[in-house]
């Protein structure tokens, strides 16, 4: 059996479990389903972060900004202009993508300078959300944000509906990531990592490609943020722009393997669910310390993350497969 | 096809190019020589867009290059190699060529990629990791291959023969000549080996302290007393300033 065929079988089985198995087995368990939705929300941002980090070669500490802008854009459009929730959610992604245009000048920077610049941008958006009281409700935030509607008799506003929506967002984001990674664009982005000038002299518009990755990553993060706003039905600037929306996805992506397409998803599910279901009951105050130790251990013993470790292929020997 | 007029490059207080003026005709092969630090690579960087000149005019087939970024110049038909090979990280040899072809030439033509692999003797290395699994000669060949994949009409080769053993150098020269003849390219080659330059290029430019001090046939240029002086280091302080 070829590796590609094996991968397809595993992916199909995982999708079948996610779309059929989980609703059948856990549909009635609102607590666990709620945790899975939260894990998938982190997974969505983690995929977007990994797309920018792995393909664009940029380490972002500012994804909370896209998450926050997406959630506020969608919530405001639905509440004040009556835009249908699903359309508002997509427009939330568009809002985040537009906000990322303000960050394009940071693309001239590399490494820690880019990371710091984008972190500063994130703070600017948080301040704007706090100060623009008339639109965003200021520090008090927005209450009673419209939930997802009932369509064809299915209640998307309930936990199971939310699960299916965020699952679909994450799956589509991962497919988009994979499609780009396999394209000539993906190849050029990979080529740019070590020697950007060498790619430019063969005709690669490197800054344009990086900008495209930033905008796409912001769009995905914005859609996830918008989903979250309508799922929990509440927003305030401290929550929507919380650094947790940056730190947890980064931890998830690194834990799962940010150089693989499904690593960030597996990482988010693993660290969030293990933390909430195993560590938290044992150590209610300080359970995240165990998570920190686990992350350190993963970085030390399998720098490529969980996915390469599961495949039992050391990172150095697997360079061709990496994007 | 390429015209430079009074091109000047300053790096802070250092004048890397003082006033370079020359032109390259279609299909012409030119050797660019000069002592270390003369400004040869800076000149290539200016033509390919890696460095913006402080002053001067730079036209390629009637289009001013001054405001064009590197990638647009590549798409206009200017290909270049780097003195220190810069293969694309974690890509195979074939993938290196595919990226260059897709973006530089704007097409996907596997036959042409195979042709380049054959002519540069890289066919059996096509699926190897270009960063870690190539010998120096192959790295140098890949540099030429990437430039060729963009389908250039002008090829700038920066010391592609440097560091090669005599036998490898001879074989590489033959490949370069084959490339030039097959694709009818204009070439400018930076090279320190006078015999190599004389064999490949009917015209030689000599650069010293950022200025072109000689332009002519290899025979005439390498007998020029000023050129000999520049190589033997008998340059006065006044000339250097």
Interface residues (C-beta under 8 A of the other chain):
Chain A: X184 X187 X188 X190 X191 X192 X193 X194 X195 X197 X198 X199 X200 X201 X202 X203 X204 X205 X206 X319 X320 X322
Chain B: X48 X49 X50 X69 X70 X71 X73 X74 X75 X79 X80 X82 X86 X87 X88 X89 X90 X91 X92 X95 X96 X98 X99 X100 X102 X103 X104 X105 X106 X108 X129 X131 X132 X146 X147 X149 X150
